[in-house]
Amino acid sequence: MLPTLSLEDYRLNADADELRVLTQPLPDQSDRPGQRQEGQEPVAKRKVLIVQGDWEAGMSLLALDLKDAGHEVGKVFFCAPDVIYKFRGIRTHMFRKPLAEFEAWLRELVRTEGYDTFFLYNHYRPYNQVAWNMAEELDMGCFVFELGLIRPNCVTVFSRKTIPLTTLSNEWEKILAGGPHPKAVETPTELCQVSTPAKLVAFCTNFFLSRVTSPLFPNFVDQREMKLWSHFKHGVIHLWRFIERSRDCEYDPLFAGEMSGNYYAVPLQVHSDTQITKCSDFKSIEQFIKRVVNSFEKHAPADTKLVFKVHPMDRGYKDYMDLIAGLDHRLGGGRILYVDRVHLPTMLSHSRGLVNINSSVGISGLVHHVPVLTLGTAVYDLADLSYQGGLDSFWTQAQKPKGARVRDFINLLLQT
């Protein structure tokens, strides 16, 4: 059986104290594991509703932690993979109607069942967006879970009152104004590891289950395309390209050798990611590529190169090789590279700078002490940390971030 991890074992980016309170056992549970310590105040009972969770069903383990702490937990049952919550003893509420009817249905469920808190995995997902807005209207608790900006051992958790962009920006301004530097954070003990292949298998299994049982849930929608054949086709393409591009590792010694300091790294992002569709002005990755190349052509030193890095999760869905080859030809050839299976830390640490929209790879760039420019909305787009002068001047004027500022940001990210 998979281990159940308490929120106490995660490093939270926001709302840490309140969520820690949520997982403290109630007074009448002193005989259960994780019992309340002497001197702790009794915790009010919560009634939590998980709306849309993650495809790998990780939030079902969180639901067990909440139950162990004495809180009531429910889950909206949208499609077949949600049956895991039933198997784990979590109460479920079936919803099979069209999305347009979800708001009225959810409002009635909250009224009749008395739920006071929503847990959401990514608040931009269709049903979660409804719950996010309703929580504000009804003054309910609402916590959003996302992949942590520092991976793999962190998770981002926030509410409407502590949205990361605003919270981190305000705290950063205090630091720049002479406030105390964030203290180094002691990270929790790692209890287990989940491999990327294991997560991929879990995702594919649950997605396949949702599609073969789709006649039972004909109205279910998600932020991604739901056609099984389409994803199968792209999965085969992904596997083929993964094998075909195995020789990309030959670029690693070039990055560390003759190309070191003479190229700019441009990590691409998943084309359908909400970080692109909701948190940037770009309508497509193609638009982003063209803008970067146009500026590079006009303003970058003539002896430098541009290296575009494929996002592994987009490998089977998008291929920008023809577009980039055409742009490289326009520049005379040999100035733009398109790579996939390279060692990312090597590529970053030897680059002259990093240009991206708002990827978490930007934080990796800062950690490797290379200048970073973001062209979208990002938590690390901060004064005296990332470059603030714009794309055209970045190529010649960007400076490496100060090590002390990078440490301040990482510590701030871990403790806020």
Residue pairs with C-beta under 8 A, 6 or more apart in sequence:
2 61
3 61
3 191
3 192
4 61
4 64
4 65
4 68
5 61
5 62
5 65
5 191
5 192
6 23
6 34
6 65
6 68
7 19
7 20
7 22
7 23
7 62
7 65
8 20
8 23
8 34
8 188
9 188
9 189
9 191
10 154
10 155
10 157
10 188
11 148
11 150
11 153
11 154
11 155
11 185
11 187
11 188
11 414
12 19
12 155
12 156
12 157
13 148
13 149
13 154
13 155
13 156
13 157
13 158
13 164
13 413
13 414
13 416
14 156
14 157
14 158
14 159
14 162
14 163
14 164
14 167
14 416
15 143
15 157
15 158
15 159
15 162
16 157
18 159
19 143
19 157
21 43
22 43
22 46
22 48
22 66
22 69
22 71
22 117
23 34
23 65
23 66
23 69
24 36
24 40
24 43
24 69
25 32
25 34
25 35
25 36
25 43
25 68
25 69
25 70
26 36
26 42
26 43
26 45
26 69
26 70
26 71
27 36
27 42
28 70
29 35
29 36
29 69
29 70
30 36
32 68
33 68
34 68
34 69
36 42
36 43
43 69
43 70
45 70
45 71
45 72
46 66
46 71
46 72
46 116
46 117
46 141
47 71
47 72
47 73
47 74
47 113
47 114
47 115
47 116
47 117
48 63
48 66
48 71
48 72
48 73
48 74
48 115
48 116
48 117
48 118
48 119
49 73
49 74
49 75
49 76
49 93
49 109
49 110
49 113
49 115
49 117
49 118
49 119
49 131
50 59
50 62
50 63
50 73
50 74
50 75
50 76
50 85
50 90
50 118
50 119
50 120
51 76
51 106
51 118
51 119
51 120
51 127
51 128
51 131
52 76
52 78
52 120
52 121
52 122
52 125
52 126
52 127
52 128
52 222
53 59
53 60
53 75
53 82
53 119
53 121
54 121
54 145
55 81
55 202
55 203
55 206
55 207
56 199
56 202
56 203
56 206
57 81
57 84
57 85
57 202
57 206
59 119
59 121
59 145
60 75
60 84
60 85
60 88
60 90
62 119
62 145
63 73
63 75
63 85
63 88
63 90
64 88
64 89
64 90
66 73
67 73
67 89
67 90
72 91
73 90
73 91
74 90
74 91
74 92
74 93
74 113
74 115
75 82
75 85
75 90
75 91
75 92
75 93
76 82
76 92
76 93
76 95
76 106
76 127
77 83
77 85
77 86
77 92
77 93
77 94
77 95
78 95
78 127
78 217
78 220
79 210
79 213
79 214
79 217
79 220
80 209
80 210
80 213
80 216
80 217
81 206
81 207
81 209
81 210
82 92
85 92
86 92
93 109
93 113
95 102
95 105
95 127
96 216
96 217
96 218
96 219
96 220
97 105
97 219
98 219
99 126
99 127
99 219
99 221
102 127
102 130
103 130
103 134
106 130
106 131
106 134
107 134
109 115
110 134
110 138
110 140
115 140
116 140
116 141
117 140
117 141
117 142
117 143
118 131
118 132
118 134
118 135
118 140
118 141
118 142
118 143
119 143
119 145
120 128
120 131
120 132
120 142
120 143
120 144
120 145
121 128
121 144
121 145
121 146
122 128
122 144
122 145
122 146
122 223
122 274
123 129
123 131
123 132
123 144
124 223
124 274
124 278
125 222
125 223
126 221
126 222
126 223
128 144
131 142
132 142
132 144
132 160
134 140
135 141
135 142
135 160
136 142
136 160
141 159
142 159
142 160
143 157
143 158
143 159
144 156
144 157
144 158
144 159
145 155
145 156
145 157
146 155
146 156
146 157
147 155
147 156
147 360
148 154
148 155
148 156
149 156
149 164
149 360
149 363
149 379
149 413
150 360
150 363
150 410
150 413
150 414
151 360
153 187
153 190
154 414
156 164
158 164
158 167
164 379
165 377
165 379
167 416
168 379
168 382
168 412
168 413
168 416
169 379
169 382
171 182
171 412
171 416
172 382
172 383
172 385
172 409
172 412
175 181
175 182
175 408
175 412
176 383
176 384
181 404
181 408
181 411
182 408
182 411
182 412
182 415
183 411
183 415
184 407
184 411
185 411
185 414
185 415
187 414
204 235
207 228
207 231
208 228
210 217
210 220
210 226
211 226
211 227
211 228
212 228
214 220
214 226
220 226
223 272
223 274
224 272
225 231
234 316
234 317
235 316
236 316
237 315
237 316
237 317
238 315
238 316
238 317
239 316
241 315
241 316
241 319
241 340
242 315
242 341
245 340
245 341
246 341
248 339
248 340
248 341
248 342
249 341
249 342
249 343
251 337
251 339
251 342
251 347
252 342
252 343
252 346
252 347
255 263
255 307
255 342
255 346
255 347
255 350
255 351
256 346
256 350
259 305
259 350
260 350
261 350
261 351
261 352
262 303
262 304
262 305
262 352
263 304
263 305
263 306
263 307
263 337
263 350
263 351
263 352
264 296
264 300
264 304
264 305
264 306
264 307
264 351
264 352
264 353
264 354
264 355
264 395
265 307
265 309
265 347
265 348
265 351
265 353
265 354
265 355
265 365
265 370
266 289
266 292
266 306
266 307
266 308
266 309
266 354
266 355
266 356
267 309
267 311
267 344
267 354
267 356
267 359
267 361
268 285
268 288
268 289
268 308
268 309
268 310
268 311
268 314
268 320
269 275
269 276
269 285
269 311
269 314
269 356
269 357
269 358
269 359
270 276
270 311
270 313
270 314
270 317
271 284
271 285
271 314
271 317
271 318
272 317
275 357
275 358
275 359
275 376
276 282
276 285
276 357
276 376
279 358
279 376
279 377
279 378
280 357
280 358
280 375
280 376
280 377
281 376
282 288
282 291
282 357
282 375
282 376
285 318
285 320
286 320
286 323
288 357
288 375
289 308
289 320
289 323
289 324
289 327
290 323
290 327
291 375
291 391
292 306
292 355
292 375
292 391
293 306
293 324
293 327
293 331
293 336
295 391
295 392
295 395
296 306
296 395
297 330
297 331
298 392
299 392
299 393
299 395
299 396
300 306
300 395
300 396
301 395
301 396
304 335
304 352
304 395
305 334
305 335
305 336
305 337
306 335
306 336
306 337
307 336
307 337
307 339
307 347
307 351
308 320
308 324
308 336
308 337
308 338
308 339
309 339
309 340
309 342
309 344
309 347
310 320
310 338
310 339
310 340
312 340
315 340
320 338
321 338
324 336
324 338
325 338
327 336
328 334
328 335
328 336
339 347
344 361
344 364
345 364
345 368
348 354
348 361
348 364
348 365
348 368
348 370
349 368
349 369
349 370
351 365
351 370
352 370
352 371
353 370
353 371
353 372
353 373
353 387
353 394
353 395
353 398
354 361
354 362
354 365
354 370
354 371
354 372
354 373
355 373
355 375
355 391
355 394
356 362
356 365
356 372
356 373
356 374
356 375
357 374
357 375
357 376
357 378
358 374
358 375
358 376
358 377
358 378
358 381
362 372
362 374
362 378
362 380
362 386
363 380
363 410
363 413
365 371
365 372
366 372
366 380
366 385
366 386
366 401
366 406
366 409
367 406
367 410
369 400
369 401
369 403
369 406
370 400
370 401
371 386
371 387
371 394
371 398
371 399
371 400
371 401
372 380
372 386
372 387
372 401
373 386
373 387
373 391
373 394
373 398
374 380
374 381
374 386
375 391
378 386
379 413
380 386
380 409
381 388
382 409
384 402
384 405
385 401
385 405
385 406
385 409
386 401
387 394
387 398
387 399
389 397
389 398
